[in-house]
Amino acid sequence: MRNKNLIVMIVLSLSILVLFGTSYAYLITSKIGNNGYAINVGNLSVMFKDSETNALNLSNMYPMSDEEGVAQEEELEIVVTNNGNITAGYSLYIEETSTDPEFKEVIRFASNKNDTGYKSAKTLGTDKYIDYYGRLNSGEDASYKVKVWLAEEADNSYMSVDTSKKTFTAKVVIEANQVYTDGVLNGADPVLSDKLIPVVIDDGGKVTYADTRVKWYDYEEKNWANAVILVDSPSTTYKEGDIIDEKDIESYFVWIPRFRYKLWNANPLDVAYTLNQIVDASDKQNILTKDQSSFRMMFGNTRLIEIEFENNKTTKSNNTTNGEWLTHPAFTLNGKELNGIWVGKFETGYNQGEIGKPIVDTASWTFGKANVDKVESNKIIVKPDVYSWRSSTVSNFFKSAYNYNRDLDSHMMKNIEWGAVAYLSHSLYGIGKEINVNNNNQYKTGYSAVIGTDQSSYPGTSGNTDGVTLPYNTPTGYLA
């Protein structure tokens, strides 16, 4: 039963921005305009939308359940906008300003980013963040709706003083900080979301939660940006600098930045002459009848593809003649120009364990159980050393991939997107050589055939399985 003697007024106000570690201007301004109360710092602006004040006032609040709290009509809407020309990072959180330190232990809140639905409620004294890892590209904005209430378990005995008609006050704070960008990408840096955690993977496969304020990828050094999605219920809460346990990782992804490339294959016959590989005009007809491997050797393995990175605000190159530039079409999706795409780092696997829980018992899995012809989006995993999902129809693969994560626009890879990956791999920013097949005889993901073996067979023609197939994190395994 609710304690009717506990009546609280909750006041949530907008605070100044705190700026550190950046090269932005340190000018802080505030104003009240037609659209609400706003504050600005350098390139970031924050506004209380549709409000002529800088506060959310909730009077006569009684203790309530989380379901009732989220169902309230009263909410605070905040819009963060990046007005600059570079990517900006920030943290958005609630900071208590009440004099009673115990009060925050009975204040609950929930947030809704970009109208994707309210997340699970939090206790302010345990987790103050509305968005711990906010990131906006130039010109982008993010909207947040916040609801605050008094916890159902709150009562007079919990507080050190009489709480009748007490006022809880807090402020919304945004801390802006510099985000690392790779100069060679020309603004096509990774676009992260709440579920995509930036990581650094060392040569032994150890995964560390990346600090995005410092260098965590370098495309000139062929060190592409990586990110992971965690299982629904990881064994712990991770923060920057933490080593992420493999069992808590559901899927790995790698960032393919937007780029344009110099056309070299608009007409295969022209390419042949350009490379001075065919000197006899009679060979023109022969080209058309050559087998695929010979054609690949002639045109695919003999040169590096010239690539220039560009961001999605750069005017597209639409040329069609060899020697001119073309923005790769993989970076246009349903009329939207993308800054890049996240692609699965490994073949898609099938989760034979408990959905949403840490993946702990892969040793008991079998490749036969990964042969499933069903639509099961919640079974998708993208990890090394798990069984590849096989023996399904294209339709079921398509539907499973599409529904894996609609917030991130997941879908089954298209040929044109694989083309972008292959072109980047065959440039100065990739390995610049033929990719090995995965000929693991158990159909496990993240393996590469050893150079010099028969890559067309399983497990190969010489040695044992370990001698002909290697994990991705071995000296030659990276070629997969």
Phi, psi and omega in degrees: 000141181286147177274105184289350177278349182263102181236121187235139169260128179253125179238118180244118185244167179265131183256170173292161176276146174253127185240132178209151173066026181232170178257010180292166173295146182265013180288127177245129180227161174218153181202159172244120181241190182295333184263001178132184182274131184227150170230152185225148170213122180052246185261354180256137172235147180230133183227139166277107188289139175054040179223135177266003176234177179249036183210154169252119183250120178242111185263153174053050180277127174256158175303142181210163178285166177297322180298319179290324180296315180290333182281350179304149176280326183290129178209157176256127178249128183237137177239124177253129183233137174262106181270000183271188182247015175225163180294141180236141176246154182198162170239136181241125184209170179256129179242123181290138175239004177292158181278339181270110184294339181281344187301320185294345180284348179239013175262125178247150176209160176218152183229156182226111182263127176053038176056037177264005180106151180286133177282173178302142182293152179233156170266128186302323181291345182257319182213110186268356191275128167283317176211105181289323185237080175271143181208129181229131171283167181306130177083354182273159173223163178224135179252143179230135171246134185232132174241138184232142179205173180268131184300147182299327184277359182291136174207173184299328182290338181287326184274152180280345179227167178297127184259005180300124179056041179272156179244126173259128179237144179206168179227152174270127183241139172239127177252116180264142179214158181291139178252133179298135172230149180264115186304326184291342181279347177054039177094000179269042183284162184304140175256116184254157176231182183301321186274339181271112181262122179292138182221160171244131181246122181275178185297338179267002179092001179292134185251123181240134176298117188283144169271108188283001176276346180237170184299123176230001172205157182202101187288333175294331177268011179063027179255091186282155181287137180238152176213158179229156168250131181274161173296164184297325183233074180295161185289342180204171175264124185261151176224173181306135179093345180284145170278126183269125181294134182304325183292342180269356182265126177270318185208146175253144176223155178231143186271126174253103184291152176298137179210162168245156181225154179280123183298135179221351184230025179298326175221113184304325181294320178295322180299316182302316180290323179300322182274001180056034181264343179232119185250346182255124181301335180293343180285349180305312180291327181297327180302320185291341183253358181292149178289166188297321182294321178294320179297319180295320179296325183286318189247336186263331189252006189253359181204158172270140179280130180281124185231142170230126179284149178209154177268172188283001174260355177285139178302128183294147171264127185235033183284163184229006185249140178305139182093350177254175188256146177223125172292126186299129185292349178296342185264017171239118184233115179052041178084355180262133178274122185262150176279349181161182179223145172267128179238151179300132183285337180227172173302152178289129179254174181243122183283112179265005181261202182276123186298132175081354181258162176308139183271101192243343190234049181292341181296333181270357180285157176229150182292335179295325181285351176267001175269087188232125179255068180219164171269104182221080182298327183284358177263355183289131169224148177234090188219159173279154172063035171235168184280131181293138177285117185229176171062039175238160178285157177301321180299315181290323175299315182300312182294321180296314180294320182298321184266005180298311179203093183292332178299330181258010177058044180294148177194162176294136184299136177266159179304320184293329178285321174297326177301319179296319178297313182296319180295317179296320179297328183261033178239184176298341185263003179234196184286339175067024179210173183297138178278133178286156174278163172263104182252034177296130187282357175255008180059039178271149183279158173077028178241158181223139177294146177286137180301135178096353178265168176284103186280356183271350183245166179241121000268006183134183187255355182217148176072184177270185184302317181294336182277349183236354178218135186232147175296158184301331186265028173252166188309319179252353180296337181297342181293350175278000000 
